[in-house]
Each structure stands twice: as structure tokens, then as C-alpha cells.
């Protein structure tokens, strides 16, 4: 089910970008290159890759600002990022990690080391993140086509219900408060009443469940909601 991991390289030095592309493609990754920070931001709005290699100094938008914006969007909040810094910018590295990069590597670097870091970070990121579809019992959510099926039935979810289900299915069994769901699914600076979450959970359930069908979304009293990790398993 898993597609080739997709890596976005954001690097304004063309020879280095090409070197990275060549080596990453040889490892079986799908690679896109952006040479400007603002171009990379647009590309990330079109499609979320599995990992970003992000240069620190970039025209258009700095690596650090791009990193900050990536972390602000719910769609890319947990996107793995490796920051590429030049020697002498090392004191800045702390700032980079504080802004939300997962790892950094100092230029000039050895290609095998970079590839090892990429592999390690992709492994560390939840395997659900890399999967193109999420499944639980008869429920299947396809991230590529944005379709959800229960058995052979196509379910019709609004965009918010889709993101909500995707978020919960990625983390089965974990309970999230309404505030956390607002942060992750609606976005950090959303100024929405927490009851909105209940409204959308209600809509999601209506779309998911026919009468007498088991509900995969659990309400945890006094806490919030979770995706039932036992859904689809025999009791
Ligand atoms: Ca640069």
C-alpha cells in the first residue's frame, strides 16, 4: 500500500540540489526540488511530501520562516524536516530546532550520512504518516483520492470531517480534547468555539454509521474523542 516516500528538497544551490536529487532517487525516493522558500511553500500547499530537506539560507523566504509556517499548518504540523545549515551558522541551529526541525545536518556533509538521517527520520515518523491509505476493519480512508469507504459503501464526508477522521485514524486509541482537535484539525490560530468540534464529530458519525453499525469514534466523557483501536476486531 505504501508509495515511494516523497521528499521535497528546498535548496537554492543548483549543483547541490541535483546531487541530492540523484542520490535520493537512487535510494528509491520520489524527489521534487524547490529553489526558493516561497516556491516551496506553494508546493507544500499543493501536496504534502513525507519529508523535507530544507536549506537555511534561501531566497524568497528563509528556511527558518518556512519551517515555522510548516509547523503552523495542521496539514504539515508533523511533517519531518531536516535542516541543512552551513558551517558558521551553527549557533543558529538551536533556533532551527526550536522552530520545529526534527534534525539538522551541517554542510558540507557526506551523502551516505545524509541518506542515513533521511531513512532514520522516515522510520521514526509514524508509519501511518507515510501510508497513502488508513484502514481499520471495514473502514478505509484513501489520502490520495480523499475517499472514504465502509465496506463497499462510499461515504461522503465534508473536508473538515475528512481531516478529523484522518487525524483520529492516524492515532488509534489516543484521546484528544476538543482543544487539541481544534489545534490539529482546524489550525492553531482558529478562534472557534469548542462545541464546533462536537458538531463536526456528529456529522462525521452520521456519515460513517448506518443505524446499528458500530461507531468507530469513541466519546470519552470529560476528556474528548478517540478512534476506537478495537474497531474492526472481534470482541
Ligand atoms: Ca542556500
Boltz pocket constraint, residues with backbone or C-beta under 6 A from the ligand:
constraints:
  - pocket:
      binder: B
      contacts: [[A, 11], [A, 12], [A, 13], [A, 55], [A, 56], [A, 57], [A, 58]]
      max_distance: 6.0
